[in-house]
Amino acid sequence: MTYPILLENSTPNTLADLLSHENLDVPIAVVEVLEELLDPEDLEDDGDEDEDEAASEAKRAAMKALLDGLVEAGVVDLVVAQLQRLHEEDESERNGVFHTLSASTSRFLFPLDADTDSRALQASSRTSSP
């Protein structure tokens, strides 16, 4: 499980810095990484009968800790702001829009506690307000 290692190495802050990069290819790649990291299918049972409930709960706790770190680093704000920079006329940017929406959907499908949900919603509403 790599989520704790990502937090130890301040990866959420690094991803936040990269999302602000002026070359749009870099933020698009970061969003693709986020999409993979936040994939709720990673939490599903791999068919391994030996994996017990404690291991499954440890996965959920680790992903929640990563999500908390991403919210605290301002990644939610930056991902929403990223959508405003992308133009669907360009194919690579159109793919960026797709991956951004996919990563956002994955994040909202993952069941979190109310505290993390409210912080993420507050962050996204601050960014999307006129």
A tleap script that builds the chain and sets N, CA, C and O, in Angstrom:
source leaprc.protein.ff14SB
mol = sequence {
  NMET THR TYR PRO ILE LEU LEU GLU ASN SER
  THR PRO ASN THR LEU ALA ASP LEU LEU SER
  HIE GLU ASN LEU ASP VAL PRO ILE ALA VAL
  VAL GLU VAL LEU GLU GLU LEU LEU ASP PRO
  GLU ASP LEU GLU ASP ASP GLY ASP GLU ASP
  GLU ASP GLU ALA ALA SER GLU ALA LYS ARG
  ALA ALA MET LYS ALA LEU LEU ASP GLY LEU
  VAL GLU ALA GLY VAL VAL ASP LEU VAL VAL
  ALA GLN LEU GLN ARG LEU HIE GLU GLU ASP
  GLU SER GLU ARG ASN GLY VAL PHE HIE THR
  LEU SER ALA SER THR SER ARG PHE LEU PHE
  PRO LEU ASP ALA ASP THR ASP SER ARG ALA
  LEU GLN ALA SER SER ARG THR SER SER CPRO
}
set mol.1.N position { 0.851 -1.169 0.000 }
set mol.1.CA position { 0.000 0.000 0.000 }
set mol.1.C position { 0.902 1.239 0.000 }
set mol.1.O position { 1.687 1.443 0.926 }
set mol.2.N position { 0.782 2.052 -1.034 }
set mol.2.CA position { 1.691 3.179 -1.216 }
set mol.2.C position { 1.169 4.497 -0.647 }
set mol.2.O position { 1.930 5.460 -0.563 }
set mol.3.N position { -0.087 4.570 -0.258 }
set mol.3.CA position { -0.636 5.842 0.206 }
set mol.3.C position { 0.139 6.451 1.372 }
set mol.3.O position { 0.419 7.649 1.335 }
set mol.4.N position { 0.502 5.683 2.410 }
set mol.4.CA position { 1.273 6.296 3.500 }
set mol.4.C position { 2.627 6.846 3.039 }
set mol.4.O position { 3.080 7.874 3.543 }
set mol.5.N position { 3.260 6.183 2.104 }
set mol.5.CA position { 4.550 6.652 1.589 }
set mol.5.C position { 4.360 7.974 0.844 }
set mol.5.O position { 5.191 8.875 0.948 }
set mol.6.N position { 3.274 8.083 0.099 }
set mol.6.CA position { 2.985 9.328 -0.611 }
set mol.6.C position { 2.832 10.490 0.363 }
set mol.6.O position { 3.297 11.598 0.096 }
set mol.7.N position { 2.180 10.232 1.492 }
set mol.7.CA position { 1.998 11.288 2.487 }
set mol.7.C position { 3.315 11.638 3.175 }
set mol.7.O position { 3.593 12.812 3.423 }
set mol.8.N position { 4.125 10.628 3.485 }
set mol.8.CA position { 5.422 10.871 4.130 }
set mol.8.C position { 6.320 11.733 3.262 }
set mol.8.O position { 7.121 12.509 3.784 }
set mol.9.N position { 6.203 11.614 1.959 }
set mol.9.CA position { 7.050 12.356 1.026 }
set mol.9.C position { 6.405 13.651 0.527 }
set mol.9.O position { 6.874 14.240 -0.447 }
set mol.10.N position { 5.347 14.090 1.180 }
set mol.10.CA position { 4.649 15.341 0.833 }
set mol.10.C position { 4.181 15.365 -0.624 }
set mol.10.O position { 4.208 16.409 -1.276 }
set mol.11.N position { 3.763 14.231 -1.115 }
set mol.11.CA position { 3.301 14.140 -2.494 }
set mol.11.C position { 2.102 15.047 -2.784 }
set mol.11.O position { 2.053 15.634 -3.865 }
set mol.12.N position { 1.123 15.192 -1.863 }
set mol.12.CA position { 0.023 16.114 -2.167 }
set mol.12.C position { 0.511 17.535 -2.463 }
set mol.12.O position { -0.018 18.193 -3.358 }
set mol.13.N position { 1.505 18.007 -1.727 }
set mol.13.CA position { 2.040 19.355 -1.981 }
set mol.13.C position { 2.755 19.410 -3.327 }
set mol.13.O position { 2.645 20.401 -4.049 }
set mol.14.N position { 3.478 18.364 -3.662 }
set mol.14.CA position { 4.162 18.315 -4.953 }
set mol.14.C position { 3.155 18.315 -6.097 }
set mol.14.O position { 3.338 19.016 -7.092 }
set mol.15.N position { 2.093 17.528 -5.951 }
set mol.15.CA position { 1.057 17.485 -6.980 }
set mol.15.C position { 0.378 18.850 -7.118 }
set mol.15.O position { 0.058 19.278 -8.227 }
set mol.16.N position { 0.161 19.529 -5.996 }
set mol.16.CA position { -0.432 20.867 -6.046 }
set mol.16.C position { 0.476 21.826 -6.818 }
set mol.16.O position { -0.001 22.621 -7.628 }
set mol.17.N position { 1.775 21.749 -6.566 }
set mol.17.CA position { 2.721 22.602 -7.302 }
set mol.17.C position { 2.676 22.299 -8.799 }
set mol.17.O position { 2.682 23.214 -9.622 }
set mol.18.N position { 2.632 21.023 -9.145 }
set mol.18.CA position { 2.625 20.635 -10.554 }
set mol.18.C position { 1.320 21.018 -11.254 }
set mol.18.O position { 1.319 21.296 -12.453 }
set mol.19.N position { 0.215 21.035 -10.514 }
set mol.19.CA position { -1.059 21.445 -11.110 }
set mol.19.C position { -1.053 22.920 -11.514 }
set mol.19.O position { -1.865 23.352 -12.333 }
set mol.20.N position { -0.143 23.675 -10.938 }
set mol.20.CA position { -0.045 25.108 -11.264 }
set mol.20.C position { 0.937 25.388 -12.394 }
set mol.20.O position { 1.150 26.546 -12.756 }
set mol.21.N position { 1.527 24.361 -12.945 }
set mol.21.CA position { 2.549 24.537 -13.984 }
set mol.21.C position { 1.943 25.207 -15.215 }
set mol.21.O position { 0.805 24.921 -15.588 }
set mol.22.N position { 2.704 26.094 -15.839 }
set mol.22.CA position { 2.176 26.833 -16.995 }
set mol.22.C position { 2.008 25.965 -18.240 }
set mol.22.O position { 1.130 26.239 -19.058 }
set mol.23.N position { 2.824 24.931 -18.405 }
set mol.23.CA position { 2.680 24.004 -19.527 }
set mol.23.C position { 1.523 23.059 -19.210 }
set mol.23.O position { 1.621 22.262 -18.277 }
set mol.24.N position { 0.441 23.132 -19.962 }
set mol.24.CA position { -0.771 22.357 -19.664 }
set mol.24.C position { -0.567 20.852 -19.690 }
set mol.24.O position { -1.350 20.120 -19.085 }
set mol.25.N position { 0.458 20.372 -20.369 }
set mol.25.CA position { 0.713 18.933 -20.394 }
set mol.25.C position { 1.029 18.406 -18.994 }
set mol.25.O position { 0.679 17.273 -18.664 }
set mol.26.N position { 1.683 19.217 -18.178 }
set mol.26.CA position { 2.067 18.785 -16.826 }
set mol.26.C position { 0.831 18.627 -15.937 }
set mol.26.O position { 0.660 17.559 -15.349 }
set mol.27.N position { -0.040 19.637 -15.810 }
set mol.27.CA position { -1.243 19.444 -14.994 }
set mol.27.C position { -2.151 18.323 -15.503 }
set mol.27.O position { -2.781 17.624 -14.710 }
set mol.28.N position { -2.217 18.153 -16.818 }
set mol.28.CA position { -3.040 17.067 -17.364 }
set mol.28.C position { -2.479 15.719 -16.912 }
set mol.28.O position { -3.242 14.823 -16.550 }
set mol.29.N position { -1.169 15.571 -16.929 }
set mol.29.CA position { -0.539 14.324 -16.467 }
set mol.29.C position { -0.791 14.112 -14.974 }
set mol.29.O position { -1.016 12.982 -14.540 }
set mol.30.N position { -0.756 15.184 -14.189 }
set mol.30.CA position { -1.016 15.078 -12.751 }
set mol.30.C position { -2.447 14.605 -12.511 }
set mol.30.O position { -2.690 13.772 -11.637 }
set mol.31.N position { -3.384 15.129 -13.277 }
set mol.31.CA position { -4.779 14.713 -13.128 }
set mol.31.C position { -4.929 13.230 -13.466 }
set mol.31.O position { -5.703 12.525 -12.819 }
set mol.32.N position { -4.203 12.757 -14.461 }
set mol.32.CA position { -4.243 11.332 -14.794 }
set mol.32.C position { -3.698 10.492 -13.631 }
set mol.32.O position { -4.227 9.419 -13.339 }
set mol.33.N position { -2.654 10.974 -12.976 }
set mol.33.CA position { -2.110 10.273 -11.802 }
set mol.33.C position { -3.147 10.264 -10.685 }
set mol.33.O position { -3.361 9.236 -10.042 }
set mol.34.N position { -3.789 11.399 -10.455 }
set mol.34.CA position { -4.832 11.463 -9.430 }
set mol.34.C position { -5.970 10.501 -9.730 }
set mol.34.O position { -6.506 9.851 -8.833 }
set mol.35.N position { -6.327 10.423 -10.999 }
set mol.35.CA position { -7.399 9.502 -11.403 }
set mol.35.C position { -7.045 8.071 -11.017 }
set mol.35.O position { -7.895 7.330 -10.523 }
set mol.36.N position { -5.806 7.684 -11.239 }
set mol.36.CA position { -5.361 6.332 -10.882 }
set mol.36.C position { -5.310 6.145 -9.368 }
set mol.36.O position { -5.731 5.108 -8.854 }
set mol.37.N position { -4.797 7.141 -8.657 }
set mol.37.CA position { -4.677 7.032 -7.201 }
set mol.37.C position { -6.033 6.949 -6.511 }
set mol.37.O position { -6.177 6.267 -5.496 }
set mol.38.N position { -7.021 7.641 -7.057 }
set mol.38.CA position { -8.329 7.726 -6.414 }
set mol.38.C position { -9.335 6.731 -6.971 }
set mol.38.O position { -10.527 6.832 -6.682 }
set mol.39.N position { -8.882 5.794 -7.745 }
set mol.39.CA position { -9.774 4.806 -8.359 }
set mol.39.C position { -10.427 3.953 -7.264 }
set mol.39.O position { -9.734 3.215 -6.565 }
set mol.40.N position { -11.761 4.047 -7.108 }
set mol.40.CA position { -12.433 3.289 -6.051 }
set mol.40.C position { -12.357 1.778 -6.253 }
set mol.40.O position { -12.555 1.017 -5.305 }
set mol.41.N position { -12.074 1.340 -7.467 }
set mol.41.CA position { -11.951 -0.095 -7.702 }
set mol.41.C position { -10.750 -0.688 -6.965 }
set mol.41.O position { -10.715 -1.891 -6.703 }
set mol.42.N position { -9.768 0.151 -6.631 }
set mol.42.CA position { -8.624 -0.331 -5.875 }
set mol.42.C position { -9.012 -0.781 -4.477 }
set mol.42.O position { -8.288 -1.546 -3.841 }
set mol.43.N position { -10.149 -0.310 -4.004 }
set mol.43.CA position { -10.609 -0.676 -2.664 }
set mol.43.C position { -11.430 -1.958 -2.664 }
set mol.43.O position { -11.655 -2.566 -1.617 }
set mol.44.N position { -11.870 -2.359 -3.843 }
set mol.44.CA position { -12.700 -3.555 -3.926 }
set mol.44.C position { -11.865 -4.792 -3.664 }
set mol.44.O position { -10.648 -4.798 -3.849 }
set mol.45.N position { -12.536 -5.820 -3.237 }
set mol.45.CA position { -11.883 -7.090 -2.963 }
set mol.45.C position { -11.257 -7.631 -4.240 }
set mol.45.O position { -11.918 -7.719 -5.275 }
set mol.46.N position { -9.997 -7.988 -4.162 }
set mol.46.CA position { -9.278 -8.508 -5.322 }
set mol.46.C position { -9.557 -9.991 -5.549 }
set mol.46.O position { -8.883 -10.634 -6.354 }
set mol.47.N position { -10.535 -10.526 -4.853 }
set mol.47.CA position { -10.818 -11.942 -4.978 }
set mol.47.C position { -9.923 -12.776 -4.074 }
set mol.47.O position { -9.975 -14.006 -4.097 }
set mol.48.N position { -9.104 -12.101 -3.281 }
set mol.48.CA position { -8.202 -12.789 -2.370 }
set mol.48.C position { -8.971 -13.157 -1.108 }
set mol.48.O position { -9.327 -12.289 -0.311 }
set mol.49.N position { -9.218 -14.424 -0.938 }
set mol.49.CA position { -9.982 -14.903 0.209 }
set mol.49.C position { -9.259 -14.648 1.525 }
set mol.49.O position { -9.888 -14.552 2.578 }
set mol.50.N position { -7.926 -14.540 1.459 }
set mol.50.CA position { -7.143 -14.365 2.682 }
set mol.50.C position { -7.197 -12.935 3.204 }
set mol.50.O position { -6.903 -12.683 4.372 }
set mol.51.N position { -7.571 -12.007 2.340 }
set mol.51.CA position { -7.639 -10.619 2.784 }
set mol.51.C position { -8.831 -10.465 3.713 }
set mol.51.O position { -9.977 -10.677 3.317 }
set mol.52.N position { -8.551 -10.100 4.930 }
set mol.52.CA position { -9.625 -9.996 5.904 }
set mol.52.C position { -10.182 -8.576 5.974 }
set mol.52.O position { -9.734 -7.669 5.273 }
set mol.53.N position { -11.140 -8.427 6.813 }
set mol.53.CA position { -11.811 -7.131 6.968 }
set mol.53.C position { -10.840 -6.062 7.455 }
set mol.53.O position { -10.957 -4.903 7.056 }
set mol.54.N position { -9.892 -6.422 8.300 }
set mol.54.CA position { -8.927 -5.447 8.824 }
set mol.54.C position { -8.056 -4.885 7.696 }
set mol.54.O position { -7.772 -3.688 7.673 }
set mol.55.N position { -7.636 -5.730 6.774 }
set mol.55.CA position { -6.816 -5.267 5.660 }
set mol.55.C position { -7.625 -4.350 4.745 }
set mol.55.O position { -7.109 -3.346 4.255 }
set mol.56.N position { -8.872 -4.690 4.521 }
set mol.56.CA position { -9.743 -3.865 3.703 }
set mol.56.C position { -9.958 -2.507 4.363 }
set mol.56.O position { -9.943 -1.476 3.690 }
set mol.57.N position { -10.152 -2.507 5.652 }
set mol.57.CA position { -10.335 -1.253 6.389 }
set mol.57.C position { -9.056 -0.427 6.381 }
set mol.57.O position { -9.115 0.802 6.334 }
set mol.58.N position { -7.902 -1.084 6.427 }
set mol.58.CA position { -6.621 -0.364 6.367 }
set mol.58.C position { -6.464 0.343 5.018 }
set mol.58.O position { -5.954 1.462 4.957 }
set mol.59.N position { -6.901 -0.309 3.942 }
set mol.59.CA position { -6.863 0.324 2.615 }
set mol.59.C position { -7.721 1.580 2.591 }
set mol.59.O position { -7.310 2.623 2.083 }
set mol.60.N position { -8.920 1.460 3.151 }
set mol.60.CA position { -9.842 2.594 3.169 }
set mol.60.C position { -9.266 3.744 3.992 }
set mol.60.O position { -9.343 4.903 3.585 }
set mol.61.N position { -8.702 3.427 5.129 }
set mol.61.CA position { -8.124 4.463 5.992 }
set mol.61.C position { -6.943 5.146 5.299 }
set mol.61.O position { -6.773 6.361 5.404 }
set mol.62.N position { -6.132 4.361 4.593 }
set mol.62.CA position { -4.979 4.929 3.892 }
set mol.62.C position { -5.431 5.850 2.761 }
set mol.62.O position { -4.852 6.918 2.562 }
set mol.63.N position { -6.470 5.440 2.015 }
set mol.63.CA position { -6.964 6.288 0.933 }
set mol.63.C position { -7.604 7.555 1.502 }
set mol.63.O position { -7.456 8.634 0.929 }
set mol.64.N position { -8.302 7.429 2.608 }
set mol.64.CA position { -8.908 8.597 3.245 }
set mol.64.C position { -7.820 9.564 3.694 }
set mol.64.O position { -7.966 10.775 3.531 }
set mol.65.N position { -6.732 9.047 4.256 }
set mol.65.CA position { -5.628 9.911 4.686 }
set mol.65.C position { -5.024 10.641 3.484 }
set mol.65.O position { -4.685 11.821 3.575 }
set mol.66.N position { -4.892 9.937 2.367 }
set mol.66.CA position { -4.376 10.576 1.161 }
set mol.66.C position { -5.333 11.664 0.683 }
set mol.66.O position { -4.897 12.759 0.328 }
set mol.67.N position { -6.625 11.375 0.671 }
set mol.67.CA position { -7.609 12.371 0.260 }
set mol.67.C position { -7.572 13.596 1.173 }
set mol.67.O position { -7.661 14.730 0.702 }
set mol.68.N position { -7.441 13.365 2.472 }
set mol.68.CA position { -7.317 14.484 3.411 }
set mol.68.C position { -6.099 15.335 3.066 }
set mol.68.O position { -6.169 16.564 3.071 }
set mol.69.N position { -4.977 14.671 2.764 }
set mol.69.CA position { -3.758 15.392 2.395 }
set mol.69.C position { -3.930 16.187 1.121 }
set mol.69.O position { -3.435 17.309 1.012 }
set mol.70.N position { -4.633 15.613 0.152 }
set mol.70.CA position { -4.886 16.320 -1.111 }
set mol.70.C position { -5.770 17.546 -0.892 }
set mol.70.O position { -5.535 18.598 -1.486 }
set mol.71.N position { -6.780 17.409 -0.043 }
set mol.71.CA position { -7.665 18.536 0.261 }
set mol.71.C position { -6.879 19.630 0.977 }
set mol.71.O position { -7.002 20.808 0.643 }
set mol.72.N position { -6.078 19.239 1.953 }
set mol.72.CA position { -5.288 20.222 2.713 }
set mol.72.C position { -4.269 20.941 1.833 }
set mol.72.O position { -3.973 22.113 2.064 }
set mol.73.N position { -3.733 20.257 0.833 }
set mol.73.CA position { -2.741 20.869 -0.064 }
set mol.73.C position { -3.390 21.766 -1.118 }
set mol.73.O position { -2.689 22.427 -1.885 }
set mol.74.N position { -4.712 21.792 -1.159 }
set mol.74.CA position { -5.403 22.646 -2.114 }
set mol.74.C position { -5.563 22.025 -3.494 }
set mol.74.O position { -5.838 22.730 -4.465 }
set mol.75.N position { -5.396 20.725 -3.586 }
set mol.75.CA position { -5.488 20.057 -4.882 }
set mol.75.C position { -6.896 20.171 -5.456 }
set mol.75.O position { -7.055 20.285 -6.672 }
set mol.76.N position { -7.911 20.143 -4.612 }
set mol.76.CA position { -9.292 20.253 -5.100 }
set mol.76.C position { -9.478 21.588 -5.827 }
set mol.76.O position { -10.034 21.629 -6.925 }
set mol.77.N position { -9.014 22.672 -5.214 }
set mol.77.CA position { -9.110 23.996 -5.839 }
set mol.77.C position { -8.393 24.013 -7.185 }
set mol.77.O position { -8.909 24.531 -8.175 }
set mol.78.N position { -7.210 23.445 -7.199 }
set mol.78.CA position { -6.390 23.493 -8.406 }
set mol.78.C position { -6.961 22.642 -9.533 }
set mol.78.O position { -6.856 23.009 -10.703 }
set mol.79.N position { -7.563 21.511 -9.190 }
set mol.79.CA position { -8.177 20.664 -10.224 }
set mol.79.C position { -9.363 21.391 -10.842 }
set mol.79.O position { -9.548 21.350 -12.058 }
set mol.80.N position { -10.166 22.055 -10.020 }
set mol.80.CA position { -11.303 22.814 -10.548 }
set mol.80.C position { -10.802 23.974 -11.415 }
set mol.80.O position { -11.348 24.236 -12.487 }
set mol.81.N position { -9.774 24.656 -10.950 }
set mol.81.CA position { -9.202 25.758 -11.725 }
set mol.81.C position { -8.615 25.247 -13.040 }
set mol.81.O position { -8.619 25.956 -14.046 }
set mol.82.N position { -8.121 24.033 -13.024 }
set mol.82.CA position { -7.541 23.427 -14.224 }
set mol.82.C position { -8.569 23.343 -15.348 }
set mol.82.O position { -8.233 23.538 -16.516 }
set mol.83.N position { -9.798 23.058 -15.005 }
set mol.83.CA position { -10.855 22.958 -16.021 }
set mol.83.C position { -11.028 24.274 -16.776 }
set mol.83.O position { -11.342 24.273 -17.966 }
set mol.84.N position { -10.825 25.383 -16.092 }
set mol.84.CA position { -10.991 26.686 -16.731 }
set mol.84.C position { -9.883 26.965 -17.737 }
set mol.84.O position { -10.069 27.768 -18.651 }
set mol.85.N position { -8.734 26.314 -17.584 }
set mol.85.CA position { -7.602 26.544 -18.485 }
set mol.85.C position { -7.667 25.693 -19.750 }
set mol.85.O position { -7.004 26.000 -20.741 }
set mol.86.N position { -8.458 24.636 -19.720 }
set mol.86.CA position { -8.482 23.687 -20.824 }
set mol.86.C position { -9.490 24.094 -21.895 }
set mol.86.O position { -10.560 24.623 -21.596 }
set mol.87.N position { -9.125 23.836 -23.145 }
set mol.87.CA position { -9.994 24.129 -24.286 }
set mol.87.C position { -10.281 22.822 -25.014 }
set mol.87.O position { -9.364 22.104 -25.411 }
set mol.88.N position { -11.543 22.531 -25.180 }
set mol.88.CA position { -11.931 21.255 -25.769 }
set mol.88.C position { -11.622 21.143 -27.253 }
set mol.88.O position { -11.716 20.052 -27.815 }
set mol.89.N position { -11.260 22.229 -27.894 }
set mol.89.CA position { -10.928 22.166 -29.315 }
set mol.89.C position { -9.639 21.360 -29.537 }
set mol.89.O position { -9.493 20.688 -30.558 }
set mol.90.N position { -8.724 21.431 -28.595 }
set mol.90.CA position { -7.455 20.712 -28.676 }
set mol.90.C position { -7.644 19.301 -28.118 }
set mol.90.O position { -8.170 19.136 -27.018 }
set mol.91.N position { -7.218 18.281 -28.871 }
set mol.91.CA position { -7.470 16.901 -28.454 }
set mol.91.C position { -6.829 16.553 -27.117 }
set mol.91.O position { -7.468 15.913 -26.283 }
set mol.92.N position { -5.570 16.961 -26.892 }
set mol.92.CA position { -4.918 16.621 -25.628 }
set mol.92.C position { -5.601 17.327 -24.457 }
set mol.92.O position { -5.704 16.766 -23.367 }
set mol.93.N position { -6.061 18.545 -24.682 }
set mol.93.CA position { -6.770 19.258 -23.624 }
set mol.93.C position { -8.158 18.665 -23.402 }
set mol.93.O position { -8.652 18.645 -22.274 }
set mol.94.N position { -8.783 18.184 -24.467 }
set mol.94.CA position { -10.073 17.497 -24.344 }
set mol.94.C position { -9.909 16.241 -23.489 }
set mol.94.O position { -10.764 15.935 -22.658 }
set mol.95.N position { -8.808 15.518 -23.695 }
set mol.95.CA position { -8.513 14.356 -22.852 }
set mol.95.C position { -8.280 14.789 -21.410 }
set mol.95.O position { -8.643 14.077 -20.474 }
set mol.96.N position { -7.673 15.961 -21.238 }
set mol.96.CA position { -7.474 16.495 -19.892 }
set mol.96.C position { -8.791 16.762 -19.187 }
set mol.96.O position { -8.928 16.488 -17.995 }
set mol.97.N position { -9.765 17.296 -19.921 }
set mol.97.CA position { -11.097 17.521 -19.353 }
set mol.97.C position { -11.708 16.183 -18.943 }
set mol.97.O position { -12.263 16.057 -17.852 }
set mol.98.N position { -11.606 15.190 -19.817 }
set mol.98.CA position { -12.143 13.862 -19.513 }
set mol.98.C position { -11.523 13.305 -18.236 }
set mol.98.O position { -12.244 12.838 -17.355 }
set mol.99.N position { -10.196 13.348 -18.124 }
set mol.99.CA position { -9.509 12.792 -16.953 }
set mol.99.C position { -9.812 13.596 -15.688 }
set mol.99.O position { -9.901 13.033 -14.597 }
set mol.100.N position { -9.969 14.901 -15.836 }
set mol.100.CA position { -10.308 15.732 -14.681 }
set mol.100.C position { -11.684 15.366 -14.149 }
set mol.100.O position { -11.870 15.214 -12.941 }
set mol.101.N position { -12.639 15.226 -15.044 }
set mol.101.CA position { -13.987 14.841 -14.614 }
set mol.101.C position { -14.005 13.429 -14.048 }
set mol.101.O position { -14.718 13.156 -13.083 }
set mol.102.N position { -13.237 12.544 -14.633 }
set mol.102.CA position { -13.167 11.166 -14.143 }
set mol.102.C position { -12.564 11.112 -12.743 }
set mol.102.O position { -13.065 10.398 -11.875 }
set mol.103.N position { -11.488 11.867 -12.525 }
set mol.103.CA position { -10.860 11.900 -11.200 }
set mol.103.C position { -11.825 12.485 -10.172 }
set mol.103.O position { -11.902 12.002 -9.042 }
set mol.104.N position { -12.559 13.524 -10.564 }
set mol.104.CA position { -13.533 14.132 -9.657 }
set mol.104.C position { -14.640 13.158 -9.312 }
set mol.104.O position { -15.063 13.073 -8.159 }
set mol.105.N position { -15.110 12.425 -10.304 }
set mol.105.CA position { -16.158 11.432 -10.070 }
set mol.105.C position { -15.667 10.349 -9.126 }
set mol.105.O position { -16.390 9.951 -8.213 }
set mol.106.N position { -14.454 9.869 -9.332 }
set mol.106.CA position { -13.887 8.847 -8.455 }
set mol.106.C position { -13.839 9.342 -7.029 }
set mol.106.O position { -14.160 8.601 -6.100 }
set mol.107.N position { -13.441 10.586 -6.848 }
set mol.107.CA position { -13.329 11.161 -5.519 }
set mol.107.C position { -14.693 11.228 -4.834 }
set mol.107.O position { -14.798 10.956 -3.638 }
set mol.108.N position { -15.746 11.590 -5.588 }
set mol.108.CA position { -17.052 11.723 -4.987 }
set mol.108.C position { -17.740 10.385 -4.770 }
set mol.108.O position { -18.652 10.288 -3.948 }
set mol.109.N position { -17.325 9.361 -5.485 }
set mol.109.CA position { -17.901 8.041 -5.274 }
set mol.109.C position { -17.316 7.364 -4.045 }
set mol.109.O position { -17.933 6.461 -3.480 }
set mol.110.N position { -16.138 7.791 -3.629 }
set mol.110.CA position { -15.482 7.186 -2.475 }
set mol.110.C position { -16.152 7.685 -1.202 }
set mol.110.O position { -16.222 8.893 -0.976 }
set mol.111.N position { -16.647 6.768 -0.364 }
set mol.111.CA position { -17.348 7.207 0.845 }
set mol.111.C position { -16.362 7.747 1.881 }
set mol.111.O position { -15.481 7.030 2.355 }
set mol.112.N position { -16.531 9.020 2.218 }
set mol.112.CA position { -15.660 9.665 3.192 }
set mol.112.C position { -16.478 10.115 4.383 }
set mol.112.O position { -17.708 10.056 4.373 }
set mol.113.N position { -15.781 10.561 5.400 }
set mol.113.CA position { -16.509 11.111 6.532 }
set mol.113.C position { -16.992 12.520 6.205 }
set mol.113.O position { -16.547 13.127 5.232 }
set mol.114.N position { -17.889 13.024 7.009 }
set mol.114.CA position { -18.513 14.314 6.733 }
set mol.114.C position { -17.504 15.453 6.775 }
set mol.114.O position { -17.649 16.419 6.026 }
set mol.115.N position { -16.482 15.369 7.634 }
set mol.115.CA position { -15.498 16.439 7.751 }
set mol.115.C position { -14.729 16.614 6.448 }
set mol.115.O position { -14.581 17.738 5.968 }
set mol.116.N position { -14.241 15.528 5.874 }
set mol.116.CA position { -13.494 15.612 4.625 }
set mol.116.C position { -14.400 16.069 3.497 }
set mol.116.O position { -13.998 16.895 2.678 }
set mol.117.N position { -15.622 15.542 3.440 }
set mol.117.CA position { -16.570 15.953 2.404 }
set mol.117.C position { -16.835 17.443 2.466 }
set mol.117.O position { -16.831 18.115 1.434 }
set mol.118.N position { -17.065 17.973 3.659 }
set mol.118.CA position { -17.398 19.391 3.766 }
set mol.118.C position { -16.205 20.260 3.397 }
set mol.118.O position { -16.387 21.314 2.788 }
set mol.119.N position { -14.972 19.845 3.752 }
set mol.119.CA position { -13.791 20.620 3.374 }
set mol.119.C position { -13.604 20.620 1.871 }
set mol.119.O position { -13.263 21.653 1.296 }
set mol.120.N position { -13.817 19.493 1.224 }
set mol.120.CA position { -13.660 19.421 -0.228 }
set mol.120.C position { -14.723 20.255 -0.927 }
set mol.120.O position { -14.423 20.946 -1.901 }
set mol.121.N position { -15.959 20.200 -0.446 }
set mol.121.CA position { -17.024 20.984 -1.056 }
set mol.121.C position { -16.797 22.478 -0.857 }
set mol.121.O position { -17.065 23.273 -1.758 }
set mol.122.N position { -16.303 22.863 0.322 }
set mol.122.CA position { -15.992 24.270 0.553 }
set mol.122.C position { -14.886 24.734 -0.378 }
set mol.122.O position { -14.947 25.832 -0.931 }
set mol.123.N position { -13.871 23.889 -0.548 }
set mol.123.CA position { -12.755 24.244 -1.434 }
set mol.123.C position { -13.234 24.403 -2.865 }
set mol.123.O position { -12.866 25.370 -3.531 }
set mol.124.N position { -14.044 23.477 -3.348 }
set mol.124.CA position { -14.491 23.564 -4.730 }
set mol.124.C position { -15.470 24.710 -4.932 }
set mol.124.O position { -15.500 25.299 -6.013 }
set mol.125.N position { -16.267 25.044 -3.932 }
set mol.125.CA position { -17.203 26.150 -4.086 }
set mol.125.C position { -16.469 27.487 -4.073 }
set mol.125.O position { -16.908 28.433 -4.727 }
set mol.126.N position { -15.357 27.583 -3.339 }
set mol.126.CA position { -14.568 28.825 -3.357 }
set mol.126.C position { -13.968 29.034 -4.745 }
set mol.126.O position { -13.891 30.162 -5.231 }
set mol.127.N position { -13.546 27.946 -5.376 }
set mol.127.CA position { -12.917 28.049 -6.681 }
set mol.127.C position { -13.930 28.339 -7.778 }
set mol.127.O position { -13.647 29.106 -8.699 }
set mol.128.N position { -15.100 27.736 -7.688 }
set mol.128.CA position { -16.070 27.866 -8.767 }
set mol.128.C position { -16.966 29.091 -8.635 }
set mol.128.O position { -17.732 29.389 -9.552 }
set mol.129.N position { -16.887 29.806 -7.522 }
set mol.129.CA position { -17.713 31.000 -7.356 }
set mol.129.C position { -17.208 32.104 -8.264 }
set mol.129.O position { -16.002 32.230 -8.478 }
set mol.130.N position { -18.136 32.920 -8.811 }
set mol.130.CA position { -17.713 34.009 -9.705 }
set mol.130.C position { -17.004 35.119 -8.960 }
set mol.130.O position { -16.588 36.104 -9.570 }
savepdb mol mol.pdb
quit
